[in-house]
Amino acid sequence: MTSSGKTVLVLLACLGASGIAAAQHASTRPMKRPRPEHGYSRSAPPIAIPQQTAPPQEAFASFPEQEAAPAAAPSPCDLRLAQFAGFRLLGKLVAPGECGAPDGVLLESVTLPDKSKVAIAPPATLRCEMAEVVTAWLREDVAPTAAKLGSPLRRLDNLGSYECRGRDRVRGATLSEHGRADALDVHAFRLGNGKTIVLADPNAPKDFRDAVREAACARFSTVLGPGSDAEHAEHVHVDLEPRRNNYKICEWDVREPVVEAEAKTEAETEAKTEAKTEAKAPIPPDEVPLPRPRPIEADAVSRRR
């Protein structure tokens, strides 16, 4: 091979090596991703979205509640309650805001002294201390009063217990005791003979409702029923809200049937009419009392005597 041919081979080898190096360098460089049509790139920094302010108390009910943490062991209150009631331990009730309770129970029934049971329908979610007071109220007050009607107490109709909301469901109101599992709304009681006594019914036995009201106002911090406001016109609310100097609120008008009230009004009207008629009637002459003698005349008569 001539010297010129060797020179050509060396040049071709150099060109091939440079091409291979260029290809390797090109393969190691990152490929530029095509820009999407909407103009947003994954590598762009995230956009800061302003957080909403905390919602009002009554909106907490729409939040998904966390599962209650199971209690490690029954508390002294749980052990006391177990002697007189059927319930399930719920442990700590966790909810948004101030809602929740440290010792929730699901009160299902109350055992009376004769071992019969009073069902809570539906079962009420309460803190243990509230469930304990409700149990004592049913055992020691309501059940004996119901027995005087000739039939044993068998059921309490529960209209509401634990619920995260404001008072009277008013927007922006103070947290209700229902949100602390510290309140119960009672609609009626069912007896063993099937009779239902609705507490807001003016035709229900008044003596029974009077006794239940008196006992409730003695045991609970708050009792609100018919006559307190429109929200409690059809049921009775009881709770254990603590107040300064143990101040209590008892607002429940035990109403009477309209017919009896009208009859009493008519009787009172007739009595007043008769009294006015007797007052206007002329007095017979022989029944007219003589006036008392004047002091001067009385002295003259005494001197003559």
Residue, then its C-alpha position, 0 to 999 in steps of 0.5 A: m500500500t502506498s503512503s497516500g493510501k495509508t493517509v486516507l485510511v487514518l483520516l477515515a478512522c478519525l472521522g468514524a471515531s469522532g462520529i461515535a463520540a458525538a452520537q454518545h454525547a447526544s444520547t446522554r443529553p436530556m431530551k427537551r419535552p414538548r410544551p403542552e398546548h394548555g401551557y402548563s408544565r409539570s416542572a413548573p412550581p405549584i400554585a399556592i391556593p389560599q386556605q378557607t377560614a374555619p367554618p362555623q360550628e354548625a357546619f362541623a356536622s358535615f365533616p367526616e368524623q374520625e373513628a372513636a378511639p376505644a377505651a383502654a379500660p372501663s372507667p369508674c363511671d362505666l363500672r357504676l353504669a354497668q350495674f343498672a344499664g345496658f350499653r356499649l363503650l364508645g371510648k373517646l368521641v372525636a369530632p371537629g372543633e369543640c365537639g366530642a366527649p372523653d367517655g362516650v357510651l351508647l345507652e341501649s336500655v335501663t334495668l329497673p329494680d324488678k329486673s325488667k328493662v326500659a329500652i332507649a329507642p333508638p339508643a342514645t350516644l351520651r357521655c358516661e355521666m349523662a347516661e348515669v343521670v338518665t338511668a337514675w331518672l328512669r329507675e327512681d322517678v319515671a318508672p314508679t310514676a308510670a306504675k301508678l297508671g297501672s302499667p310498667l314503663r317499657r320504652l323511652d322515645n329518644l328524639g336526639s342525643y350526640e350531634c355536633r351543632g349550635r344551639d337550636r340549630v341557629r347559625g353562629a350560635t354557641l355550641s349545643e350540649h348535644g355536641r358534647a354528648d351531654a344532652l337528650d331530647v325525650h319525646a315520649f314514654r311507652l308503657g307495657n300496655g302499649k300506651t304512649i305518653v307524649l310529654a308535649d300532649p296536653n291530653a296526656p295524664k297531667d299528674f304523670r307529666d307534673a311528676v316527671r317534670e319535677a324530677a327532671c328539674a331536680r336532676f338535670s341542669t337544664v330542662l326545656g319543654p313546651g312553653s320555653d321556645a318554638e324549638h322545644a314545643e314537641h319534646v323535652h330537652v335535658d342536659l347537664e351544662p355546668r353553670r356558676n353556683n349550680y344555677k339551673i334552668c327549668e322551663w316546661d309548661v305542663r299544659e292542660p287539655v283545651v276543653e278543660a281550660e275552656a270549662k274552667t274559664e266559663a266557670e270563672t266567668e259565670a262566678k264573676t257574673e253571679a257576684k256582680t249580679e248579687a252586688k247590684a241587687p237591692i237590699p230589702p228595707d228590713e235588712v238594711p243595717l242601721p248606721r253606727p251612732r256618732p260619737i257626740e250622740a253616743d255620749a248624750v245617750s250615755r248621760r241620759r242613762 
